[in-house]
Structures are given as C-alpha cells and as structure tokens.
Amino acid sequence: MSEAYQSPISPGRSWYEDSCGERPRYPALDGSTRADVLVVGGGFTGLSAALHLARAGIDVVLCEARRIGDGASGRNGGQFGTGQRRWPEEMEEMYGAERARRLFAMAEDAKAGLHETMAREGIDADFRPGQVSLVHRARYVDEFRRHADHLAERYDYPHLSFMDREETAERLGSPVYHAGLRDTGTGHLHPMKLVVGLGRAARRAGARLHEETRIEALPRSEGGLWQARTPRGTISAARVLLATNAHGGRLEPRSAAHVMPIRSFIAATEPLAEPDRVLPGNEAADDSRFVVRYFRKSADGRLLFGGREAYSSASGDIAGQIRRQVVSIWPHLSDVRFTHAWGGSVAVTRPRMPYVAEVEPGLDVIAGFSGHGVMLTHWTGRLYAERIAGGGETLRDLADLDIPAFPGGTLLRAPLLFLAMTWYALRDRV
C-alpha cells in the first residue's frame, strides 16, 4: 500500500468543486414572497426549469436546501449517453415500437437542446466528444453487436459502431474487456461548470434563486395556493415542481415510494504521467456490469473513475476500493496518487426510467433518472417549463410511463433494495 494511497487529499470533497472556478452564492430566503411557480431543488432539472420558465416570462422562485450543485448534478460522472437509460430494444418490449421511437427521439432532442443552451448562454463546461461502452463478459458480445445494428437500421442512428476485442483494447489502453461499442454522437463534460453556468443563466433570465433555504413543509391554503414553509418565511405559489431527485421523500412521500436513492462514488487521480496510455481518444467509458464502472479523463489529464455503489449511508474507503478497480484495468497505475474521493446519491426507479408525475393538481415531481440524467434532466426541466407556459405536451410521453413503486413499504423498501442490488452485484462476478 503506497503512501499516496493512505492519504487522499480531499476525501468527500469533489474534484469538480476545486476546479470549477468561481462558484456564485445566492442568498437564503429571508421573509415571505409569492411566485407563479416554486421550484424545489437546485440541480440540473430545477435549474433548467427555472431558466426556461423565466425566459417565458413566468415568475419563478427556486429554493435549494444547501448550495446549488451540492447534489448529484454537481458530483456525477459527467457522461451524456445516448437514448434513455434502457436500450430501445428493451423499450420496444415494454412500451411498443412507436413509443420507443418517440422516447429515443426525445433523448436525441435532449442532446441537441443542451448543446443549444450551452452555446446560447456562453457556458464552457469542458465538453469532449465520444463514449465507449465495454463488454466485461463474453456472453454479452453478440448482444452489443446486435444493438449497434439495431440503432443504425431501426433508429437511423449512424454514430454507434461495434468494436472487436483488438479495437476495444486499443481505444481503452487495456486488453481486459471482450468487445465494446463506440458512440461518436455523444460525449462528456464537467458537471459543476454546467451547474454554475445554468445558475447564472437562470438568474440573468429573471429567476429568483435561493440557496440554504430548506422547504420544511408544503401545505395548501384554502385558496388553493401552495404555502412552502422555510425557516425564515413562506413562499406562496400556484404551482410547485419538486426537482429534488434522491432527496424528496420527506416532502412528498407518495412519490418517494417510486424513487429510491442509492450512493455512488468517484475518485480522481492527479494528472497522469502518461495520459495517452489511458483512453487515448479521450472518450468517456462505461461497462456492462450491473454495478457499472464509469470513467473518463478530465481536460487536464486526470482519471475520474466511478465504480462503487452503496445502498446505505456507509461509504468506507472510497479511494482504496476504486484503486483496486483501476489497477485491474491498468496495472501501471498502481502507484498513481488519488487527490479526491467523493460520493453522492443517485435516484433510481424499478424500470430505470424517469418518474414524472403530477401527484396533486399543481404539484409535479420529476426524478429517478437512474444514472442517465446529465442530459435528460435538462430536457425534462425544459419540457416542464414549456407545458406550464402552454407550449406543448411532449413531457406526457414520460408522465404516461408506468413506474411502479418499490415493494416493502416504508420500513422494508430499503432492506429489500439492498438484497436485490447485492444479488445483481454478485452476478457481475460470474
């Protein structure tokens, strides 16, 4: 065990926080106010909704219990991905071919929409193109090859190509995977820089942003307005969007039955001495494990590696466990120094599709992107704003999905999830 391994510099603090540049602060709400729409949650979904509501001339207040970006939006793997969390083949079986095509097209629109927003608002989030998806078991090779053919033939998506073992090893810098897919139509970015840019854009558009403003209760007045109580005031609003993702169960327990938080962990190395030996094409990467390993290089040549989940509040030795996974792929990195190791809560649903619901008239919930939210959150926030502004019902394609509750009720839900996830994690090893 190396000395560097024993002493990571910033356990718990993300590299994103230390590399995003100036991070604006927004005042806590002091007193009471009114708004057309209250957005609860200062992550990608909430910021996108606030930005597009304000641009439509709607009076919107956004409240974040901590700092904007402190949740998963500022701490995630930074990968776009293609399509929804489930492959189109699976969605065809679940929802039929027509809806599967609409859901895939929605995800493609989400990519374009996020690039458009970044360009329009002048947000430089270190976007880099490309992603490779890696096959860790030989029995999955044919399925991955068919998937590339399916997207080209049925979805007119020409950017995905199958890689044999030799090409996979060349693009990864390691021979440990059996095959893979290369997607040139997607990419990865610095999520905290994106959060910061979206916050500034929303504020410029006229949204009122408040950090360190926890919503303690959300009753409704006799007149029908929502009365969001904070420690130092009340916000009266005709509509409320709960965009808290993994952190909303206390405010709205019915939707919490459909959305479960799990912990995911990432570690960052110092800049690599030989960066071209790891992902020489600078793509992001993920693999076929149920407990997926996801990794990429930063703009300054660090390896950012996520590969561990937990289904309780325990975190343990994050850097040590991730180091073992890194070395299993690139043995020459056995002595590389980790500078940061951090975790965050990801919200998952049973079918791994987003939970979008109007749980009461005027009270909407958008959550549960299941690790596929970097681009989809932005688009659902935008579609919500368009619906409120009277501009469309595209969000209905997600709202109409059947997202069943996790079994077990309040007391047994988390233990049952732990058992199920542990079982699937064990299957990764056989």
Helices and strands as residue ranges (DSSP letters): H 3-6, E 10-11, H 15-19, E 33-40, H 44-55, E 60-63, G 72-74, H 88-95, H 97-121, E 128-135, G 138-140, H 141-154, E 160-163, H 165-172, E 179-188, H 191-205, E 208-210, E 226-230, E 233-242, G 245-247, H 253-256, E 260-269, G 275-277, E 284-287, E 294-297, E 303-310, H 318-329, G 331-333, E 338-348, E 355-360, E 363-367, H 373-388, H 396-399, H 409-427
